[in-house]
Amino acid sequence: LAVVAVVGVRHFDHARAAREPGGEGRGPLPGRGIRIVGTLVLVAFALDAAVSTWSTVYLDGLVADAALAPLGYAAYQGTVLTTRLVTDALVRRSGRAPVALAGIVVGAVGCGLVAALPGVPAAVAGFALAGVATGTLVPLAFGAAGELAPGRSDEVVARVNLFNYAGVVLGAASLGVVGEGRGLGIAFALPAVLLLAALPLVRRAFGGAAVA
């Protein structure tokens, strides 16, 4: 960092430096849009934290060979990667809102599968489907955040990113609390409920109504 700072003083493009506080273009940020898009980010990272923290623990109680326990998380990450690779092409073909809606529904079905069917095949398949929601919602939500106030996209994205941390805490902690009393399997119904509750926000986030 020190080297970059020293070199940057001489060679960075000063015309693209950060704006001075109180400079031109200051004013209220689109708070309603930030809250709408941020809530989608919160839901996506709550799901991600739930699967990241508890999927291996859950499978460890179902499989005889502990080496197979991370299989669910591997399936989840594989689907997240694949979905992110194809999301842009799907958006160009169908639009943001339909892709986000489909991702949420598929992710909710995956979490519901884990909650409803206690078994290794259902759990691995469910975690894989859950990855579709994360893989679509995260890039689409941050893309929408960058368009809320194009001249101040850095500030908007920074504020939307704060919802990430709340989602991580919510996803990891809530499953632990529910799983302690009722078992981890049924606890995965919680991210499914969060995903379905976020459905009404999709049109507002990706249909232009969030910019207000």
Order of alpha helices (4+ residues) and beta strands (2+ residues): alpha-alpha-alpha-alpha-alpha-alpha-alpha-alpha-alpha
